[in-house]
Amino acid sequence: MKMVIEGVDILKNEIPFEEEAVVISEDDAKPGLVLVDIINGFCTVGSGNLAPRESNRQISEMIEESAKLARVFCDNKWPVLAFLDTHSPDKPEHPYPPHCITGTDESNLVPALRWLEKDEANVTIRRKDCYDGFIASYKEDGSNAFVDWVKTHGIQLLLVVGICTDICVLDFVCSTLSAKTRGFLAPLEQVVVYSKGCATFDFPVSIATNSKHLLPHPQELMHHVGLYMAKSRGAKIATQVSVCKVKNL
């Protein structure tokens, strides 16, 4: 454990990045919130092959912070989009074992966010069958549900939270930033990743050596790498998110 902590400290010194406090106000930019895969299969102890085996501080904090933001966005009637990782049993997602299978509770929102499914007019829930929610949003006719969501709501500032920081969150953020650069996401101006609202899983070397398929994945180190990569692609990394009250509320 000491070696892991020292390794994280070295990494943070070698590839540091700036985090900042972000204030969200509809008077400045129309906000939208994306929740990435905050579901039982990745977050609830014992809920599947990729769920934590015991209570995890980083994941618990991510759920708490994400639930707070979701409530604030719903109270302000701001748009919220929740991606739920959901797979058909006959379409594995290598290199990972079967997870979040269609029709199982693994693919459902965690209890702290289940209320989002109940008549929240500003909430869109979309199931996805690959890492990247942007790619998974493509429909058979070639249109993209996420792009349509951004344009329909006129979103200018996109706040992203969820799991895993360095996998599904990062893939979605990178695709979104590339699409924004190409001009596909007007009027989107800014993508913000909230560090405390993100988490990843812990799969130390001591366990990975006994696995034929999975690579070592130290949690704190990979969380930092995920945030660093998002920052390097043009996202803003928020260490704190606060919301200004809308004047007409």
N, C-alpha and C positions, 0 to 999 in steps of 0.2 A: 504494500500500500504506500509506503514511504517513497519507493522508487517511482510510482505512478504520479504522486504529488509533485516530486521533483521534476519529472518529465513534463508535466503540465506547466510548471513555473518556467522551465527552459523555453518551452514552445511559446508561451505568452511573451517572453522577452524577445524571442527571435522573430515572431510574426504578430506584433501588437496591432491593434486597430482602435480607432476612436469610437466610443459609445457616447450618446448624448441623451439628455432629457427631451422628450417630444411632447408638445402640447397640441391636442386635436381640437379644432374648432370649425364648425360648419361655416362660420363667417370667413374663414381663411381658405379652406379647401373642403369640398364634399368628401367625407370619409367613407370607407368601406372596410369591413373586417372579414378576413379569411381564416377559418379554423381548419387546420390540416390534420386529419386522422386522429382526433382526440377521442378514441374509441377503446372499448374494453380490451380488444386483442393486442393493443400496444401499451395500455395504461393500467389495467386493473389486475391486481395480483392473482396469478393462477388462471387467467382467462385465455389460455391457448399457448401455442408454441413460441410466440414472440412476446408474450406478456411478461412483466417482471415477476420474479420468483418470490420477492419479498418487497416490503414497502420501500420506496425510493424517493429521497428528498427532492431531487431535481424534477422528477415526473409529477410529484404531488404539488410542487410550487407552480409548475406549468399549468396544471389543471385549475388550480385556484386563481391564478392571474388571468387565464383565458376566460373562466366563468365570470369573473368580475367585469372584464371588458365586454363580454357578450351581453351582460345585463345592462350596462351603460348604453351600449349601442341600441339595444331594444327599447330602452326607456326613451331614447331620443329618436326612435323610428328610423335609425340609420341602417343601411343594408348590411346583412351578414350572410356569408356563404360558408357552409360547412362541407368539407370533403370527407367522405367516409370510405376507407379502404375496404373493398368488397370483391372477393374473387370466386370464380366458378371452380368447383373441385377438379375439373378436367383441364384447367389452364394454370399450371403452377407458375410462380414468380421466382425463378432461380436468381440467386443461390439459396433462397430462404425456404424453409419447410412450409407445408400448408398452413395458411393463416387467414383469419377474417373471411371465412367461407360464407357465401350467400346463405341467408336464412338463419345464421347462428348469431348469438348475442355478442360474439367477438367483433362483429362488424357494426355494432350499434354504438351510439354516443355513450360516454361514461355517465354514471348517475348524476353528476354535478351539472351536466349539460343536457340531460334528457328533456328538460322543459322546453328546449328550442323547437321540439317537434310539435308542440301544442299551439296551433293557431297563432303563431307569431308571423304577422303579415310581411314583415321585413326580412324574414329568414328564408334562405334557399338551401336545401340540402341536396347534395349530389354525390352519388356513389361513384367510386373510381376503381379501375381494375389494373392500374399500373402506378409506378412511383410518382409520376409527374401529373398533378391535377390539371395543368394546362393541356397537356396532350390528351388526358382522359376526358377532357371536355369536348373533344371533337365528336360531332354526330355524323350519321351516315350521309347526310346531305352536304357535308363539308363545312357546315357552320360550327361555331364554337360557343358552347353555353357560357363559359367564363367571359369571353370577349363580349358577348351579348349582355351579360350581367353588368359589366363595367359601363358599357355604353348606355344601357337602359337607365341606370341610376346616376349617370354623369359623375362617376367616381374619379376624384382627382388625387386623393391620398389613400393608398392601400396599406392597411396594417395587417401583418401576417404573424400568426402564432401557431404552435402545434408541435408535432412529433413526426419524424425524427429530424432534428436540426440539420444534420449533414446528409440526409437522404431525401425524403419526400418534401420537406420544407425547402431545402436548398434547390432541388430540381425544379420545383414550382416557381420559386423566386427567379432563378436564372432564365427560365422560359418566358416568364412575364416581362422581365427586363429586356430580353431580346425582342419580344413582340412590341414592346413600347418603343424601342429604338427604331424599329421598322415602321412605326406609325400605325400599328394595328389596334392600339388601345386608347386612342384619344377619347376623352380628355385626361387620361391618367398622367400625372406629373411625377409622383413620388411613391416609392415602395419602402415601407418601414418594417423591419423585423425586430420584434420585441424579445430581447434576450431571455428575460425571466419568464416569458410566455412560451418559450421553446424548451424542448428537452430531447434527449436521445437515450438509447439503451446502453447497458453496461454488459460487456462480454469480454472479461479479462483473458489474458494470454493463458493463464493456468487452466481455464476451461476450454478455450479455443483449440489447444493442442490435442484435445480428445475428439474434435469434430472434423469430419472429412470435408465439410462444405463451407462452414462459416469462418471468416477471418477474425482475428482479435479486434475488439472494438471498445477500448477504454472510454468510459462515458464523458468525463470532464474534458479529456483531450479532444475527442471528436466533436463535442459540442462547440469548443473554441474554434476548431477547424471549419465547421459548418458556418459559423457566424463570420469568420474571416473571409471565407469564399464568397458569401453573400455580399459582404462589404466590398470586396474586390470587384464584384460585378456591377456595383453601383447602387446597392441598397443602403439605406440609412439604418444603423443599428441603434436601437433605443434601450437604454438601461432603465428608463422610467417613462411611463406614459400617463399623462394627465389629460383630462377633458374639460374644456370650458363649457359652461352652460349655454345652451342656445338661447338667444335673447327672447324669442317669442314663446318660450315654454313657461 
